[in-house]
């Protein structure tokens, strides 16, 4: 694998990991912070709201693991 291909693999992994960061901020951290500060616009705590946030968290973990798997394609 050439240096160019290695850089392309690293770029792909970095982009996937940034997407995973966006998922955890948008879907998990933001609702938790809104609930902890009791903002008037925060959604009510229901089983669906918790499940929705947990789904975002699981997707984030999946994207992060996908980025790690992409990095395994790097060659010395």
C-alpha positions in Angstrom: 0.0 0.0 0.0 1.4 3.4 -0.9 1.7 6.4 1.3 -1.1 8.0 -0.6 -3.4 5.0 0.1 -2.4 5.1 3.8 -3.3 8.8 4.0 -6.7 8.1 2.3 -7.4 5.4 4.8 -6.5 7.7 7.7 -8.7 10.5 6.3 -11.7 8.1 5.9 -11.2 6.9 9.5 -11.0 10.4 10.8 -14.1 11.4 9.0 -16.0 8.5 10.4 -14.8 9.2 13.9 -15.9 12.9 13.6 -19.3 11.7 12.5 -19.4 9.5 15.6 -18.5 12.6 17.8 -21.4 14.5 16.2 -23.8 11.7 16.9 -22.9 11.5 20.6 -23.1 15.3 21.0 -26.3 15.8 19.2 -28.2 12.7 20.4 -26.8 11.9 23.8 -24.9 14.8 25.5 -27.3 17.6 24.5 -30.4 16.0 25.8 -28.7 14.9 29.1 -27.4 18.5 29.6 -30.8 20.0 28.8 -32.5 17.7 31.3 -29.9 18.3 34.0 -30.2 22.1 33.7 -34.0 21.7 33.4 -34.3 23.9 30.4 -38.0 24.7 29.6 -37.5 23.4 26.0 -36.1 20.0 27.1 -38.3 17.1 26.3 -40.1 15.3 29.1 -38.3 12.2 30.5 -40.1 9.3 29.0 -39.0 5.8 28.1 -39.0 6.9 24.5 -36.7 9.8 25.1 -34.3 7.6 27.0 -34.5 4.9 24.3 -33.9 7.6 21.6 -30.8 8.9 23.3 -29.5 5.3 23.8 -29.9 4.6 20.1 -27.8 7.6 19.3 -25.2 6.4 21.8 -25.2 2.9 20.2 -24.8 4.4 16.7 -21.9 6.5 17.9 -20.2 3.5 19.3 -20.7 1.6 16.1 -19.3 4.5 14.0 -16.3 4.7 16.3 -15.6 0.9 16.0 -16.0 1.2 12.2 -13.3 3.9 12.2 -11.0 1.7 14.2 -11.7 -1.2 11.7 -10.8 1.1 8.8 -7.5 1.9 10.4 -6.6 -1.8 10.4 -6.2 -1.5 6.6 -3.0 0.5 7.1 0.1 -1.1 5.9 3.7 -0.5 6.9 
